[in-house]
Amino acid sequence: MPAHTANEDSRLSFWLRVREFAVPPSMIETATARRGAGDWAGACAAAGIDLDLHPRTVAAAYGRELADRVRDDLRALAPDLLRWHMPRIAPDGLLRPGLTITLARYDTAERPLHLVARTPPAWADAGQRISLALWDGSDAHAGRYPHPRPNRRFRLDLHRHLWDARRAGELRIRSGASGDGFSMTDPELLAAVPPGYRCAVDRWAAEAALLLRAEERRAGTVLVRLGGRQRLFLDLGEGTPPAPRLTSAPRGGTDSALPVLPNAATWVLPDLELLRTGSIDAGRLHPLVASALVPDHVPTRTAPVPQRAGEPRLVECRGARHRIGLVDGRLAPLDHDPAEIRREELLVGLTGTPLPCLQAIDEAHRRPDCLSGVRERLDHGDITGALAVVEGLLGPEATLCNGALRDELEAAARRRIAYGLFRAGLAEPVTRRDRPGAGRPRDHRPHPRLATAAPAPARRL
């Protein structure tokens, strides 16, 4: 298989996993209902977003007029849509850690004020929480965040359609799905893009022009970062439409003063790519995204699945169908008498083969088929979804025995403690040297000082 094909398949698989687990439908439904009722704070809570600001405090510090502008943006904020479009990292598709993103910018008499979204550092990212705050150019109130200043590469103030429900319909044009806008046909530029890179080159001219206007420039050079050390320098003239062309690096080898094309404008929108390849149906997208990219899509409400948690399961056992169900909070074989079970447990202790009913119970706790799905949901902060899967397997009143399911839930609880201490400013940052398992692509274990907490006892679901 050619390298670019393999990379494309890997990228599509990555975004399919993100779309399946990162923003569950229950979160979207709850956040949308609360936003529709005017409860923007409740919508943020439903979408896993913590608030480090309050309009009253803003009014006292910056005046009522600016506080009203901030409040209007918060009421229009679709926090679940923001989470949907937040930058993510491989291999698990989790939120890019330690990031500060500008959502809106407000000009004041002294200096601009930014409405920002922040992600915690990797060692405290349990629950995949996001925080909203105002940044006034100082770092006085963001000491616990490793990068409190807004990132020039990841900014959404020029892409409000990625978080503002009032402007979500602009996604169709801004993503290039409509075919409108400037067409990029410069063969030199197309040849400069590395093979396999899914860049939105057809939108670069229009997006670069928007960036220059925001920077109060009529023309100039825009830096395009393609990841790693891959960089392009795009020069836009003063014509209409602007005629972009590649240019050499600025003199002195520095590009820190150049405007940076936002990441959201650099790459093809993942959802658009998934739709075009037939990898996903519009019904699995965020409703605001689906209505923008597929205008003729009619949302359908899926009928609720009957609750079957706790009902006896059937197992083929020695030529007959036996039942497994809850007895005093534990899974137990219902069609075997206690004496037979004791004999089988003794046989297992002597390295014998247990009854299929006992094998099914052991696998449910130690090697369940749903384990990967539970782990994915826990990693993305969907505690409710993970517990629902476990309840569907074991029943709502089951006691978790020793095994993989209990280990995953206990690890998730410990990680949430680490995040709580981080939010309270009671945990020290973890350096690369003392991070457990340093060198691995991803490490979920907490700081050594936090790992000494007593493990959670066996719990009832």
C-alpha positions, 0 to 999 in steps of 0.5 A: 500500500502506498505511504500516502494511502496508509497515512490517509487511512490512519488519519480517517481512523483517528478522526472516526474514533474521536467522533465516536468517543470525544463528544458523546450524544448525551453531552450534546443533547444536554448542553444544547437544551441548557443553552436553549434555555438561556443557561450558558453556565449549565451548558458549559457544565454539561460539556465539561467546561470549567468557568474561571470568569464571571460577568459581574467580576468583569463588569467591576474590572472593565466596565458594564459595556465590555461585560455585556459583550462578554455575556453575549458571547457566552450566551452564544457559546455552544460549548459542545461545539467548541469541544468538537473542534478543539485541537487533538493529538495522536494516538488517542485523539485527546485534547492537545494539553497545555493549550490556550486558545483565543475565542474572542478579542475585545479592544479596551482603552489599555490593552486587548482583552481575550476570552480564552479556552485552556486545556490542562497539562498532560499529567492533569488532563483527567476528564478532558476538562476545558476552562474558560477565562479572560486574559488581559495580557498578564499571567497573574491569574493563570500560574497553574497553566504551563502556557497561559498566553494565547497560542498564535497557531491555535486561535478561534477568534477568526473562526467563530463558526467553530464555537459560536452557535449564531455563526455555525452556518458559516462552516460550509463556506469557510471549510470549502464545502460549498466550493465558493471562495478563492481557488488555489491553482498555483502549481508551485504552491501545490508542489510545496505541500508534502505528499499525503498532507491534507491541506486546505490550499483552496482556502489559504488565500481567503483565510490569509486575507482575513488574517492580515485584515485582523492584524490591520495589514493590507498585504504581506507575508503569512507563515503557514506551519505544516507541523514539525519543521515544515513551513511555508511563507505565503505572500499576498499582494494588494489585488482583489482577489489576492494573488498568493505566491510562495516567498523565501524566509524572512531575512535573519531566519526569524519568522516570529513577527509574521502572522501565523495562518491558524491551524483551523484554516491550514488543514482540511476540516476532518468532518468534511474529509470523513463525509467525502470518503463515505467514512461517516454519516451526517447523522453521526456529526454534531447537529450544527456541523451536519446542518452546515455541511449537509444542508439537506440532512434531516435530523432523526431522533433515534428511539431509545433502546429498552433498558436491559441492564440487570436482566439475566444473560444466557450462556451455552453450558454443557448442551443447555442454555443457562442464565447468569444474573445478579445475586446479592450484587454479584454475577452468579450462575442461576441454574447451578446449585451451590454444591455444584458450584463449590465442586467446580471452584475446587476443580478450578483450584486444581487447574481444572476447566470451569463450567462455561457459566463460571467462565462467562462470569470471569470474563465479564470481570477480567476480560470483557469485550466492552473493555476497550470501549470503557477505556476510550470513554474514560480517557475522553472524560465520558464517565457517564457513558463508561458506567452505562456500558458497565451497568449494561454488562453487570447490572446497575447494582453489581459489585465490581470484583477484582479485574480489568474493569475495576482497575480502569475505573479506579485509575480514572478516579485517581486521575480525577483527583490529580485534576482536582488538585491541579485546579486547586493549585495544590499539585506541582507540575510534573517534569519529563524526568520524574513522570512515570513511564516517561518516553511513552507516547502517552501516560495517564498515571498521576504525579508520584506524590499523587499516586500514594492516595489510597485505592478506591474500595470496591464500589457498587454501580 
